Amino acid sequence: MENKYRKWFGEKRGWKALEAFEEKGWKTYYAETLEAARETLLNTCLPKNVSVGLGGSETLGALDILPVLRSADYRLFDRYNCADHFEVCRESLAADYFITGANALTVSGEMVNLDCSGSRVAAMAYGPRKIIVVVGINKLVNTLEDAIARVHAIAPMNCKRNNHRTPCVENGVCTDCNMPARMCNHLLITFNAKKFEGKYTLILINEDLGF
C-alpha cells in the first residue's frame, strides 16, 4: 500500500532538490510516477532520429524504454545486445544523447556516481552532446558525504546484480578490495553543470527505484 506521507515528503524534498539543480545549470523535471517519467523522457526530452547511448541502470530497466530505443526511430548503441561491449561503450561517448541513472543526488544539487569500467561516468562527464539522468527519490540524500557513503553502501547489490565475485557479494559490505572483479573503481562528483548549460537534464521520480 502506498504511504501518502512518504509521497508527500518525497515531493517536498524533490522539488527542493530540483531548484538547486536548476540553479546549477540543469534542466529538470519532476515525475510523480514511473509512467509519468517515461512519458517525459520519450515525448519531451528525447527527440527522434538521434543516436543514443545508455548507462547500466536498474531504473532505466524499470522504465522499459529499450523496445522504443531499438526501433527505427533511434540509432541505439546497444550495450545489452552486442558482440563487443567495450567497443559499444566507447562509441556511446560520441552519441547525441546518453541516458543513465545515478547512484546519489544531494538536496544542494550535486550528483555522485561510482563505476566499474568508467564508461558511464566518462560519458556523463564529457562526450555525448546531451545527458539525461533518470533517478528515483530514494537516491536523494542531504549532504555530499551522505552521497559518497551511499554509493559504497549499495555497491554490494550492484556487484551481486553483475555476478562479480567480490568479497562484498559474500558478506554484503563494501571493502577496499584489490582484484579484477572490483566494481568501485571510478568516482565522479558532478558539482555544477553551467559550463555547458542545457546539456544536462534530470528527471526525478517520486518512487523508490533501483538501489
PyMOL commands that place a pseudoatom at each C-alpha (Angstrom):
pseudoatom trace, name=CA, resn=MET, resi=1, chain=A, elem=C, hetatm=0, pos=[0.000, 0.000, 0.000]
pseudoatom trace, name=CA, resn=GLU, resi=2, chain=A, elem=C, hetatm=0, pos=[1.310, 3.424, -0.942]
pseudoatom trace, name=CA, resn=ASN, resi=3, chain=A, elem=C, hetatm=0, pos=[2.225, 5.617, 2.007]
pseudoatom trace, name=CA, resn=LYS, resi=4, chain=A, elem=C, hetatm=0, pos=[0.757, 9.057, 1.324]
pseudoatom trace, name=CA, resn=TYR, resi=5, chain=A, elem=C, hetatm=0, pos=[3.051, 10.722, 3.847]
pseudoatom trace, name=CA, resn=ARG, resi=6, chain=A, elem=C, hetatm=0, pos=[6.172, 9.308, 2.219]
pseudoatom trace, name=CA, resn=LYS, resi=7, chain=A, elem=C, hetatm=0, pos=[4.885, 10.519, -1.147]
pseudoatom trace, name=CA, resn=TRP, resi=8, chain=A, elem=C, hetatm=0, pos=[4.232, 13.971, 0.304]
pseudoatom trace, name=CA, resn=PHE, resi=9, chain=A, elem=C, hetatm=0, pos=[7.691, 14.060, 1.877]
pseudoatom trace, name=CA, resn=GLY, resi=10, chain=A, elem=C, hetatm=0, pos=[9.318, 12.899, -1.354]
pseudoatom trace, name=CA, resn=GLU, resi=11, chain=A, elem=C, hetatm=0, pos=[7.548, 15.590, -3.333]
pseudoatom trace, name=CA, resn=LYS, resi=12, chain=A, elem=C, hetatm=0, pos=[8.655, 18.360, -0.962]
pseudoatom trace, name=CA, resn=ARG, resi=13, chain=A, elem=C, hetatm=0, pos=[12.286, 17.198, -0.871]
pseudoatom trace, name=CA, resn=GLY, resi=14, chain=A, elem=C, hetatm=0, pos=[12.254, 16.517, -4.595]
pseudoatom trace, name=CA, resn=TRP, resi=15, chain=A, elem=C, hetatm=0, pos=[11.189, 19.999, -5.585]
pseudoatom trace, name=CA, resn=LYS, resi=16, chain=A, elem=C, hetatm=0, pos=[13.745, 21.499, -3.215]
pseudoatom trace, name=CA, resn=ALA, resi=17, chain=A, elem=C, hetatm=0, pos=[16.492, 19.456, -4.850]
pseudoatom trace, name=CA, resn=LEU, resi=18, chain=A, elem=C, hetatm=0, pos=[15.321, 20.319, -8.358]
pseudoatom trace, name=CA, resn=GLU, resi=19, chain=A, elem=C, hetatm=0, pos=[15.530, 24.019, -7.543]
pseudoatom trace, name=CA, resn=ALA, resi=20, chain=A, elem=C, hetatm=0, pos=[19.165, 23.522, -6.530]
pseudoatom trace, name=CA, resn=PHE, resi=21, chain=A, elem=C, hetatm=0, pos=[19.951, 21.589, -9.720]
pseudoatom trace, name=CA, resn=GLU, resi=22, chain=A, elem=C, hetatm=0, pos=[18.261, 24.280, -11.826]
pseudoatom trace, name=CA, resn=GLU, resi=23, chain=A, elem=C, hetatm=0, pos=[20.451, 26.924, -10.199]
pseudoatom trace, name=CA, resn=LYS, resi=24, chain=A, elem=C, hetatm=0, pos=[23.497, 24.892, -11.177]
pseudoatom trace, name=CA, resn=GLY, resi=25, chain=A, elem=C, hetatm=0, pos=[22.605, 24.695, -14.855]
pseudoatom trace, name=CA, resn=TRP, resi=26, chain=A, elem=C, hetatm=0, pos=[20.497, 21.542, -15.062]
pseudoatom trace, name=CA, resn=LYS, resi=27, chain=A, elem=C, hetatm=0, pos=[17.190, 21.275, -16.891]
pseudoatom trace, name=CA, resn=THR, resi=28, chain=A, elem=C, hetatm=0, pos=[14.875, 19.465, -14.521]
pseudoatom trace, name=CA, resn=TYR, resi=29, chain=A, elem=C, hetatm=0, pos=[11.585, 17.592, -14.493]
pseudoatom trace, name=CA, resn=TYR, resi=30, chain=A, elem=C, hetatm=0, pos=[9.565, 16.156, -11.621]
pseudoatom trace, name=CA, resn=ALA, resi=31, chain=A, elem=C, hetatm=0, pos=[7.564, 12.970, -12.177]
pseudoatom trace, name=CA, resn=GLU, resi=32, chain=A, elem=C, hetatm=0, pos=[5.156, 11.612, -9.594]
pseudoatom trace, name=CA, resn=THR, resi=33, chain=A, elem=C, hetatm=0, pos=[5.192, 8.131, -11.126]
pseudoatom trace, name=CA, resn=LEU, resi=34, chain=A, elem=C, hetatm=0, pos=[7.332, 5.872, -13.282]
pseudoatom trace, name=CA, resn=GLU, resi=35, chain=A, elem=C, hetatm=0, pos=[4.790, 6.157, -16.085]
pseudoatom trace, name=CA, resn=ALA, resi=36, chain=A, elem=C, hetatm=0, pos=[4.943, 9.955, -15.988]
pseudoatom trace, name=CA, resn=ALA, resi=37, chain=A, elem=C, hetatm=0, pos=[8.741, 9.830, -16.121]
pseudoatom trace, name=CA, resn=ARG, resi=38, chain=A, elem=C, hetatm=0, pos=[8.665, 7.557, -19.155]
pseudoatom trace, name=CA, resn=GLU, resi=39, chain=A, elem=C, hetatm=0, pos=[6.291, 9.962, -20.894]
pseudoatom trace, name=CA, resn=THR, resi=40, chain=A, elem=C, hetatm=0, pos=[8.553, 12.920, -20.100]
pseudoatom trace, name=CA, resn=LEU, resi=41, chain=A, elem=C, hetatm=0, pos=[11.669, 11.127, -21.269]
pseudoatom trace, name=CA, resn=LEU, resi=42, chain=A, elem=C, hetatm=0, pos=[10.325, 9.870, -24.591]
pseudoatom trace, name=CA, resn=ASN, resi=43, chain=A, elem=C, hetatm=0, pos=[7.974, 12.703, -25.546]
pseudoatom trace, name=CA, resn=THR, resi=44, chain=A, elem=C, hetatm=0, pos=[9.698, 15.790, -24.097]
pseudoatom trace, name=CA, resn=CYS, resi=45, chain=A, elem=C, hetatm=0, pos=[13.392, 15.162, -23.537]
pseudoatom trace, name=CA, resn=LEU, resi=46, chain=A, elem=C, hetatm=0, pos=[14.446, 12.762, -26.298]
pseudoatom trace, name=CA, resn=PRO, resi=47, chain=A, elem=C, hetatm=0, pos=[13.843, 13.702, -29.938]
pseudoatom trace, name=CA, resn=LYS, resi=48, chain=A, elem=C, hetatm=0, pos=[13.619, 11.084, -32.646]
pseudoatom trace, name=CA, resn=ASN, resi=49, chain=A, elem=C, hetatm=0, pos=[16.349, 10.367, -35.187]
pseudoatom trace, name=CA, resn=VAL, resi=50, chain=A, elem=C, hetatm=0, pos=[19.243, 10.804, -32.774]
pseudoatom trace, name=CA, resn=SER, resi=51, chain=A, elem=C, hetatm=0, pos=[21.952, 8.414, -31.628]
pseudoatom trace, name=CA, resn=VAL, resi=52, chain=A, elem=C, hetatm=0, pos=[21.596, 7.163, -28.064]
pseudoatom trace, name=CA, resn=GLY, resi=53, chain=A, elem=C, hetatm=0, pos=[23.985, 5.620, -25.553]
pseudoatom trace, name=CA, resn=LEU, resi=54, chain=A, elem=C, hetatm=0, pos=[22.996, 4.014, -22.276]
pseudoatom trace, name=CA, resn=GLY, resi=55, chain=A, elem=C, hetatm=0, pos=[24.480, 3.604, -18.833]
pseudoatom trace, name=CA, resn=GLY, resi=56, chain=A, elem=C, hetatm=0, pos=[23.769, 0.408, -16.958]
pseudoatom trace, name=CA, resn=SER, resi=57, chain=A, elem=C, hetatm=0, pos=[20.800, 1.177, -14.713]
pseudoatom trace, name=CA, resn=GLU, resi=58, chain=A, elem=C, hetatm=0, pos=[18.053, -0.683, -12.874]
pseudoatom trace, name=CA, resn=THR, resi=59, chain=A, elem=C, hetatm=0, pos=[15.925, 2.467, -13.092]
pseudoatom trace, name=CA, resn=LEU, resi=60, chain=A, elem=C, hetatm=0, pos=[16.136, 2.506, -16.877]
pseudoatom trace, name=CA, resn=GLY, resi=61, chain=A, elem=C, hetatm=0, pos=[15.142, -1.149, -16.832]
pseudoatom trace, name=CA, resn=ALA, resi=62, chain=A, elem=C, hetatm=0, pos=[12.048, -0.260, -14.824]
pseudoatom trace, name=CA, resn=LEU, resi=63, chain=A, elem=C, hetatm=0, pos=[11.174, 2.403, -17.409]
pseudoatom trace, name=CA, resn=ASP, resi=64, chain=A, elem=C, hetatm=0, pos=[11.134, -0.300, -20.127]
pseudoatom trace, name=CA, resn=ILE, resi=65, chain=A, elem=C, hetatm=0, pos=[12.475, 2.025, -22.819]
pseudoatom trace, name=CA, resn=LEU, resi=66, chain=A, elem=C, hetatm=0, pos=[14.715, -0.451, -24.652]
pseudoatom trace, name=CA, resn=PRO, resi=67, chain=A, elem=C, hetatm=0, pos=[11.980, -1.607, -27.096]
pseudoatom trace, name=CA, resn=VAL, resi=68, chain=A, elem=C, hetatm=0, pos=[11.412, 2.010, -28.111]
pseudoatom trace, name=CA, resn=LEU, resi=69, chain=A, elem=C, hetatm=0, pos=[15.104, 2.837, -28.428]
pseudoatom trace, name=CA, resn=ARG, resi=70, chain=A, elem=C, hetatm=0, pos=[15.669, -0.285, -30.541]
pseudoatom trace, name=CA, resn=SER, resi=71, chain=A, elem=C, hetatm=0, pos=[13.086, 0.889, -33.072]
pseudoatom trace, name=CA, resn=ALA, resi=72, chain=A, elem=C, hetatm=0, pos=[13.879, 2.612, -36.358]
pseudoatom trace, name=CA, resn=ASP, resi=73, chain=A, elem=C, hetatm=0, pos=[13.296, 5.991, -34.692]
pseudoatom trace, name=CA, resn=TYR, resi=74, chain=A, elem=C, hetatm=0, pos=[16.715, 5.894, -33.000]
pseudoatom trace, name=CA, resn=ARG, resi=75, chain=A, elem=C, hetatm=0, pos=[20.259, 4.741, -33.549]
pseudoatom trace, name=CA, resn=LEU, resi=76, chain=A, elem=C, hetatm=0, pos=[20.991, 2.894, -30.323]
pseudoatom trace, name=CA, resn=PHE, resi=77, chain=A, elem=C, hetatm=0, pos=[24.434, 1.886, -29.137]
pseudoatom trace, name=CA, resn=ASP, resi=78, chain=A, elem=C, hetatm=0, pos=[23.008, -1.229, -27.542]
pseudoatom trace, name=CA, resn=ARG, resi=79, chain=A, elem=C, hetatm=0, pos=[25.197, -2.320, -24.641]
pseudoatom trace, name=CA, resn=TYR, resi=80, chain=A, elem=C, hetatm=0, pos=[22.775, -5.154, -23.883]
pseudoatom trace, name=CA, resn=ASN, resi=81, chain=A, elem=C, hetatm=0, pos=[22.891, -6.738, -27.339]
pseudoatom trace, name=CA, resn=CYS, resi=82, chain=A, elem=C, hetatm=0, pos=[26.330, -6.504, -28.873]
pseudoatom trace, name=CA, resn=ALA, resi=83, chain=A, elem=C, hetatm=0, pos=[29.377, -8.548, -29.810]
pseudoatom trace, name=CA, resn=ASP, resi=84, chain=A, elem=C, hetatm=0, pos=[31.898, -6.168, -28.260]
pseudoatom trace, name=CA, resn=HIS, resi=85, chain=A, elem=C, hetatm=0, pos=[30.709, -4.432, -25.086]
pseudoatom trace, name=CA, resn=PHE, resi=86, chain=A, elem=C, hetatm=0, pos=[33.858, -2.322, -24.771]
pseudoatom trace, name=CA, resn=GLU, resi=87, chain=A, elem=C, hetatm=0, pos=[33.512, -1.010, -28.318]
pseudoatom trace, name=CA, resn=VAL, resi=88, chain=A, elem=C, hetatm=0, pos=[29.817, -0.166, -27.928]
pseudoatom trace, name=CA, resn=CYS, resi=89, chain=A, elem=C, hetatm=0, pos=[30.532, 1.766, -24.728]
pseudoatom trace, name=CA, resn=ARG, resi=90, chain=A, elem=C, hetatm=0, pos=[33.370, 3.584, -26.483]
pseudoatom trace, name=CA, resn=GLU, resi=91, chain=A, elem=C, hetatm=0, pos=[31.089, 4.505, -29.392]
pseudoatom trace, name=CA, resn=SER, resi=92, chain=A, elem=C, hetatm=0, pos=[28.483, 5.743, -26.901]
pseudoatom trace, name=CA, resn=LEU, resi=93, chain=A, elem=C, hetatm=0, pos=[30.859, 8.531, -25.919]
pseudoatom trace, name=CA, resn=ALA, resi=94, chain=A, elem=C, hetatm=0, pos=[30.070, 10.169, -29.265]
pseudoatom trace, name=CA, resn=ALA, resi=95, chain=A, elem=C, hetatm=0, pos=[26.285, 9.698, -29.040]
pseudoatom trace, name=CA, resn=ASP, resi=96, chain=A, elem=C, hetatm=0, pos=[23.902, 12.615, -29.423]
pseudoatom trace, name=CA, resn=TYR, resi=97, chain=A, elem=C, hetatm=0, pos=[22.150, 11.599, -26.187]
pseudoatom trace, name=CA, resn=PHE, resi=98, chain=A, elem=C, hetatm=0, pos=[23.291, 9.496, -23.253]
pseudoatom trace, name=CA, resn=ILE, resi=99, chain=A, elem=C, hetatm=0, pos=[20.616, 8.199, -20.870]
pseudoatom trace, name=CA, resn=THR, resi=100, chain=A, elem=C, hetatm=0, pos=[21.506, 6.849, -17.468]
pseudoatom trace, name=CA, resn=GLY, resi=101, chain=A, elem=C, hetatm=0, pos=[20.542, 6.550, -13.831]
pseudoatom trace, name=CA, resn=ALA, resi=102, chain=A, elem=C, hetatm=0, pos=[22.568, 7.863, -10.911]
pseudoatom trace, name=CA, resn=ASN, resi=103, chain=A, elem=C, hetatm=0, pos=[23.794, 6.482, -7.606]
pseudoatom trace, name=CA, resn=ALA, resi=104, chain=A, elem=C, hetatm=0, pos=[23.123, 9.514, -5.412]
pseudoatom trace, name=CA, resn=LEU, resi=105, chain=A, elem=C, hetatm=0, pos=[21.895, 13.113, -5.506]
pseudoatom trace, name=CA, resn=THR, resi=106, chain=A, elem=C, hetatm=0, pos=[22.081, 15.769, -2.823]
pseudoatom trace, name=CA, resn=VAL, resi=107, chain=A, elem=C, hetatm=0, pos=[19.426, 18.330, -1.976]
pseudoatom trace, name=CA, resn=SER, resi=108, chain=A, elem=C, hetatm=0, pos=[22.023, 21.015, -2.714]
pseudoatom trace, name=CA, resn=GLY, resi=109, chain=A, elem=C, hetatm=0, pos=[22.411, 19.938, -6.355]
pseudoatom trace, name=CA, resn=GLU, resi=110, chain=A, elem=C, hetatm=0, pos=[25.339, 17.524, -6.535]
pseudoatom trace, name=CA, resn=MET, resi=111, chain=A, elem=C, hetatm=0, pos=[25.398, 14.146, -8.249]
pseudoatom trace, name=CA, resn=VAL, resi=112, chain=A, elem=C, hetatm=0, pos=[27.649, 11.224, -7.264]
pseudoatom trace, name=CA, resn=ASN, resi=113, chain=A, elem=C, hetatm=0, pos=[28.326, 8.086, -9.297]
pseudoatom trace, name=CA, resn=LEU, resi=114, chain=A, elem=C, hetatm=0, pos=[30.604, 5.100, -8.729]
pseudoatom trace, name=CA, resn=ASP, resi=115, chain=A, elem=C, hetatm=0, pos=[31.644, 2.959, -11.700]
pseudoatom trace, name=CA, resn=CYS, resi=116, chain=A, elem=C, hetatm=0, pos=[33.417, -0.246, -12.571]
pseudoatom trace, name=CA, resn=SER, resi=117, chain=A, elem=C, hetatm=0, pos=[34.886, 0.255, -16.067]
pseudoatom trace, name=CA, resn=GLY, resi=118, chain=A, elem=C, hetatm=0, pos=[34.296, 4.007, -16.077]
pseudoatom trace, name=CA, resn=SER, resi=119, chain=A, elem=C, hetatm=0, pos=[32.309, 4.009, -19.320]
pseudoatom trace, name=CA, resn=ARG, resi=120, chain=A, elem=C, hetatm=0, pos=[29.223, 5.508, -17.678]
pseudoatom trace, name=CA, resn=VAL, resi=121, chain=A, elem=C, hetatm=0, pos=[30.970, 8.243, -15.697]
pseudoatom trace, name=CA, resn=ALA, resi=122, chain=A, elem=C, hetatm=0, pos=[33.168, 9.054, -18.705]
pseudoatom trace, name=CA, resn=ALA, resi=123, chain=A, elem=C, hetatm=0, pos=[30.064, 9.705, -20.801]
pseudoatom trace, name=CA, resn=MET, resi=124, chain=A, elem=C, hetatm=0, pos=[28.413, 11.682, -18.015]
pseudoatom trace, name=CA, resn=ALA, resi=125, chain=A, elem=C, hetatm=0, pos=[31.453, 13.930, -17.704]
pseudoatom trace, name=CA, resn=TYR, resi=126, chain=A, elem=C, hetatm=0, pos=[32.202, 14.549, -21.373]
pseudoatom trace, name=CA, resn=GLY, resi=127, chain=A, elem=C, hetatm=0, pos=[31.416, 13.220, -24.842]
pseudoatom trace, name=CA, resn=PRO, resi=128, chain=A, elem=C, hetatm=0, pos=[27.704, 12.952, -25.669]
pseudoatom trace, name=CA, resn=ARG, resi=129, chain=A, elem=C, hetatm=0, pos=[26.023, 16.226, -26.566]
pseudoatom trace, name=CA, resn=LYS, resi=130, chain=A, elem=C, hetatm=0, pos=[23.141, 15.700, -24.124]
pseudoatom trace, name=CA, resn=ILE, resi=131, chain=A, elem=C, hetatm=0, pos=[22.916, 13.761, -20.861]
pseudoatom trace, name=CA, resn=ILE, resi=132, chain=A, elem=C, hetatm=0, pos=[19.583, 12.631, -19.419]
pseudoatom trace, name=CA, resn=VAL, resi=133, chain=A, elem=C, hetatm=0, pos=[19.683, 11.299, -15.861]
pseudoatom trace, name=CA, resn=VAL, resi=134, chain=A, elem=C, hetatm=0, pos=[16.601, 9.480, -14.533]
pseudoatom trace, name=CA, resn=VAL, resi=135, chain=A, elem=C, hetatm=0, pos=[16.567, 8.953, -10.766]
pseudoatom trace, name=CA, resn=GLY, resi=136, chain=A, elem=C, hetatm=0, pos=[14.217, 7.678, -8.074]
pseudoatom trace, name=CA, resn=ILE, resi=137, chain=A, elem=C, hetatm=0, pos=[13.610, 9.730, -4.936]
pseudoatom trace, name=CA, resn=ASN, resi=138, chain=A, elem=C, hetatm=0, pos=[15.401, 7.083, -2.854]
pseudoatom trace, name=CA, resn=LYS, resi=139, chain=A, elem=C, hetatm=0, pos=[18.725, 8.317, -4.296]
pseudoatom trace, name=CA, resn=LEU, resi=140, chain=A, elem=C, hetatm=0, pos=[18.270, 11.751, -2.704]
pseudoatom trace, name=CA, resn=VAL, resi=141, chain=A, elem=C, hetatm=0, pos=[20.377, 12.474, 0.398]
pseudoatom trace, name=CA, resn=ASN, resi=142, chain=A, elem=C, hetatm=0, pos=[21.213, 15.546, 2.449]
pseudoatom trace, name=CA, resn=THR, resi=143, chain=A, elem=C, hetatm=0, pos=[24.962, 16.049, 2.034]
pseudoatom trace, name=CA, resn=LEU, resi=144, chain=A, elem=C, hetatm=0, pos=[27.840, 15.163, -0.268]
pseudoatom trace, name=CA, resn=GLU, resi=145, chain=A, elem=C, hetatm=0, pos=[29.281, 12.989, 2.491]
pseudoatom trace, name=CA, resn=ASP, resi=146, chain=A, elem=C, hetatm=0, pos=[25.968, 11.117, 2.671]
pseudoatom trace, name=CA, resn=ALA, resi=147, chain=A, elem=C, hetatm=0, pos=[26.058, 10.638, -1.102]
pseudoatom trace, name=CA, resn=ILE, resi=148, chain=A, elem=C, hetatm=0, pos=[29.545, 9.142, -1.081]
pseudoatom trace, name=CA, resn=ALA, resi=149, chain=A, elem=C, hetatm=0, pos=[28.596, 6.875, 1.810]
pseudoatom trace, name=CA, resn=ARG, resi=150, chain=A, elem=C, hetatm=0, pos=[25.500, 5.800, -0.101]
pseudoatom trace, name=CA, resn=VAL, resi=151, chain=A, elem=C, hetatm=0, pos=[27.357, 4.743, -3.253]
pseudoatom trace, name=CA, resn=HIS, resi=152, chain=A, elem=C, hetatm=0, pos=[29.609, 2.474, -1.199]
pseudoatom trace, name=CA, resn=ALA, resi=153, chain=A, elem=C, hetatm=0, pos=[26.693, 1.093, 0.804]
pseudoatom trace, name=CA, resn=ILE, resi=154, chain=A, elem=C, hetatm=0, pos=[24.843, -0.019, -2.346]
pseudoatom trace, name=CA, resn=ALA, resi=155, chain=A, elem=C, hetatm=0, pos=[27.954, -1.373, -4.116]
pseudoatom trace, name=CA, resn=PRO, resi=156, chain=A, elem=C, hetatm=0, pos=[27.424, -4.972, -2.909]
pseudoatom trace, name=CA, resn=MET, resi=157, chain=A, elem=C, hetatm=0, pos=[23.998, -5.066, -4.554]
pseudoatom trace, name=CA, resn=ASN, resi=158, chain=A, elem=C, hetatm=0, pos=[25.472, -3.839, -7.821]
pseudoatom trace, name=CA, resn=CYS, resi=159, chain=A, elem=C, hetatm=0, pos=[28.197, -6.482, -7.648]
pseudoatom trace, name=CA, resn=LYS, resi=160, chain=A, elem=C, hetatm=0, pos=[25.571, -9.131, -6.999]
pseudoatom trace, name=CA, resn=ARG, resi=161, chain=A, elem=C, hetatm=0, pos=[23.495, -7.909, -9.948]
pseudoatom trace, name=CA, resn=ASN, resi=162, chain=A, elem=C, hetatm=0, pos=[26.503, -8.173, -12.266]
pseudoatom trace, name=CA, resn=ASN, resi=163, chain=A, elem=C, hetatm=0, pos=[27.689, -11.534, -10.898]
pseudoatom trace, name=CA, resn=HIS, resi=164, chain=A, elem=C, hetatm=0, pos=[31.037, -10.153, -9.766]
pseudoatom trace, name=CA, resn=ARG, resi=165, chain=A, elem=C, hetatm=0, pos=[32.900, -12.411, -7.378]
pseudoatom trace, name=CA, resn=THR, resi=166, chain=A, elem=C, hetatm=0, pos=[33.975, -9.867, -4.813]
pseudoatom trace, name=CA, resn=PRO, resi=167, chain=A, elem=C, hetatm=0, pos=[34.155, -10.011, -1.005]
pseudoatom trace, name=CA, resn=CYS, resi=168, chain=A, elem=C, hetatm=0, pos=[31.093, -7.763, -0.716]
pseudoatom trace, name=CA, resn=VAL, resi=169, chain=A, elem=C, hetatm=0, pos=[28.970, -10.351, -2.506]
pseudoatom trace, name=CA, resn=GLU, resi=170, chain=A, elem=C, hetatm=0, pos=[29.827, -12.781, 0.263]
pseudoatom trace, name=CA, resn=ASN, resi=171, chain=A, elem=C, hetatm=0, pos=[29.309, -10.500, 3.272]
pseudoatom trace, name=CA, resn=GLY, resi=172, chain=A, elem=C, hetatm=0, pos=[27.213, -7.588, 1.933]
pseudoatom trace, name=CA, resn=VAL, resi=173, chain=A, elem=C, hetatm=0, pos=[29.772, -4.976, 2.991]
pseudoatom trace, name=CA, resn=CYS, resi=174, chain=A, elem=C, hetatm=0, pos=[31.800, -2.801, 0.612]
pseudoatom trace, name=CA, resn=THR, resi=175, chain=A, elem=C, hetatm=0, pos=[35.537, -3.203, 1.248]
pseudoatom trace, name=CA, resn=ASP, resi=176, chain=A, elem=C, hetatm=0, pos=[38.609, -1.788, -0.442]
pseudoatom trace, name=CA, resn=CYS, resi=177, chain=A, elem=C, hetatm=0, pos=[39.246, -5.000, -2.371]
pseudoatom trace, name=CA, resn=ASN, resi=178, chain=A, elem=C, hetatm=0, pos=[42.128, -5.265, -4.811]
pseudoatom trace, name=CA, resn=MET, resi=179, chain=A, elem=C, hetatm=0, pos=[41.006, -7.632, -7.539]
pseudoatom trace, name=CA, resn=PRO, resi=180, chain=A, elem=C, hetatm=0, pos=[39.924, -7.620, -11.223]
pseudoatom trace, name=CA, resn=ALA, resi=181, chain=A, elem=C, hetatm=0, pos=[36.252, -8.102, -10.329]
pseudoatom trace, name=CA, resn=ARG, resi=182, chain=A, elem=C, hetatm=0, pos=[36.200, -4.920, -8.203]
pseudoatom trace, name=CA, resn=MET, resi=183, chain=A, elem=C, hetatm=0, pos=[33.400, -2.529, -9.232]
pseudoatom trace, name=CA, resn=CYS, resi=184, chain=A, elem=C, hetatm=0, pos=[34.267, 0.513, -7.104]
pseudoatom trace, name=CA, resn=ASN, resi=185, chain=A, elem=C, hetatm=0, pos=[36.924, 1.957, -9.424]
pseudoatom trace, name=CA, resn=HIS, resi=186, chain=A, elem=C, hetatm=0, pos=[35.828, 5.382, -10.653]
pseudoatom trace, name=CA, resn=LEU, resi=187, chain=A, elem=C, hetatm=0, pos=[34.083, 8.020, -8.537]
pseudoatom trace, name=CA, resn=LEU, resi=188, chain=A, elem=C, hetatm=0, pos=[32.533, 11.016, -10.314]
pseudoatom trace, name=CA, resn=ILE, resi=189, chain=A, elem=C, hetatm=0, pos=[31.133, 14.022, -8.456]
pseudoatom trace, name=CA, resn=THR, resi=190, chain=A, elem=C, hetatm=0, pos=[29.225, 16.472, -10.646]
pseudoatom trace, name=CA, resn=PHE, resi=191, chain=A, elem=C, hetatm=0, pos=[29.203, 19.733, -8.727]
pseudoatom trace, name=CA, resn=ASN, resi=192, chain=A, elem=C, hetatm=0, pos=[27.872, 22.068, -11.410]
pseudoatom trace, name=CA, resn=ALA, resi=193, chain=A, elem=C, hetatm=0, pos=[26.505, 21.974, -14.974]
pseudoatom trace, name=CA, resn=LYS, resi=194, chain=A, elem=C, hetatm=0, pos=[26.792, 25.613, -16.016]
pseudoatom trace, name=CA, resn=LYS, resi=195, chain=A, elem=C, hetatm=0, pos=[29.870, 25.059, -18.211]
pseudoatom trace, name=CA, resn=PHE, resi=196, chain=A, elem=C, hetatm=0, pos=[27.588, 23.546, -20.860]
pseudoatom trace, name=CA, resn=GLU, resi=197, chain=A, elem=C, hetatm=0, pos=[24.220, 24.882, -19.778]
pseudoatom trace, name=CA, resn=GLY, resi=198, chain=A, elem=C, hetatm=0, pos=[21.375, 22.870, -21.277]
pseudoatom trace, name=CA, resn=LYS, resi=199, chain=A, elem=C, hetatm=0, pos=[23.491, 19.743, -21.703]
pseudoatom trace, name=CA, resn=TYR, resi=200, chain=A, elem=C, hetatm=0, pos=[22.286, 18.025, -18.537]
pseudoatom trace, name=CA, resn=THR, resi=201, chain=A, elem=C, hetatm=0, pos=[18.691, 17.010, -17.855]
pseudoatom trace, name=CA, resn=LEU, resi=202, chain=A, elem=C, hetatm=0, pos=[17.440, 15.453, -14.620]
pseudoatom trace, name=CA, resn=ILE, resi=203, chain=A, elem=C, hetatm=0, pos=[14.140, 13.582, -14.304]
pseudoatom trace, name=CA, resn=LEU, resi=204, chain=A, elem=C, hetatm=0, pos=[13.400, 12.960, -10.630]
pseudoatom trace, name=CA, resn=ILE, resi=205, chain=A, elem=C, hetatm=0, pos=[10.742, 10.352, -9.908]
pseudoatom trace, name=CA, resn=ASN, resi=206, chain=A, elem=C, hetatm=0, pos=[8.845, 10.269, -6.604]
pseudoatom trace, name=CA, resn=GLU, resi=207, chain=A, elem=C, hetatm=0, pos=[9.247, 6.495, -6.323]
pseudoatom trace, name=CA, resn=ASP, resi=208, chain=A, elem=C, hetatm=0, pos=[11.910, 4.169, -4.921]
pseudoatom trace, name=CA, resn=LEU, resi=209, chain=A, elem=C, hetatm=0, pos=[13.785, 2.772, -7.931]
pseudoatom trace, name=CA, resn=GLY, resi=210, chain=A, elem=C, hetatm=0, pos=[16.987, 0.834, -8.400]
pseudoatom trace, name=CA, resn=PHE, resi=211, chain=A, elem=C, hetatm=0, pos=[19.370, 0.504, -5.479]
for i in range(1, 211): cmd.bond("trace and resi %d" % i, "trace and resi %d" % (i + 1))
show_as sticks, trace
zoom trace
